[in-house]
């Protein structure tokens, strides 16, 4: 299995790969939006459809039905600052598909640049993808409970700052998802991202676990933010804070919080 090693794919590369027919593009917006218009050749996988049952067996069926085998290069996009696309991309990585990246920009931005769109649904031949789960990128509640006591683990909360102040998993650092993007890209440049993370004490060889509110979208974006800054030892607590609370695990409120960083930096 080759790995492109890319976290994001730039617009020009995607356009030429579409022309060469060497890429599978996945649009994770709602079906109605997709049907109106989308990037040419893109197939539709609304995030809600994936989340309705994201067991590996079902995801494998979805991947096969999108004409993706182990060798297919995949690029995922959304119109939600990369968060939904990240969750789909991460799920494919978890399944064992390594050649998957995020489009560097949103669909709205693609359109505003006047780039080509299409409203046809492509005909896709089913493919056979293998199942090669990557548990090293997944954190379960059980795993997190043990891991967060270790010195070499950093836990990152990617929800809005106010949600974090109200209640979070003990020991977590606040890194609101809004701080991860640049003006026109879903992720800051590598050096910029490194600086942001270093300012929060996120560096080095630590294992880093990200979580958000419920389904691992905002924290999925953070997972790729970490990888883009060359911090490869990242895990996604995919069931996130909602599950943690439902399991009645400990949470803390930020007492005497300073509101200095409510705005994105």
Buried (B, 14 or more C-beta within 10 A) or exposed (E): EEEBEBBBBEBEBBBEBBEEEEBBBBBBBBBEBBEEBBBBBBBBBBBEBBBEEBEBEEBBBBBBBBBBBBEBBBBBBBBBBBBBBBBBBBBBBBBBBBBBBBBBBBBEBBBEEEBEBEEEEBEBEEBEBEEEEEEEBBBBBEBBBEBBEEEEBBBBBBBBBEBBBEBBBEEBBBBBBBBBBEEEBBBBEEEBBBEBBEEBEBBEEBBBBBBBBBBBBBBBBBBBBBBBBEBEBBBBBBBBBEBBEEEEBEBEEBEEBEEEBEEEE
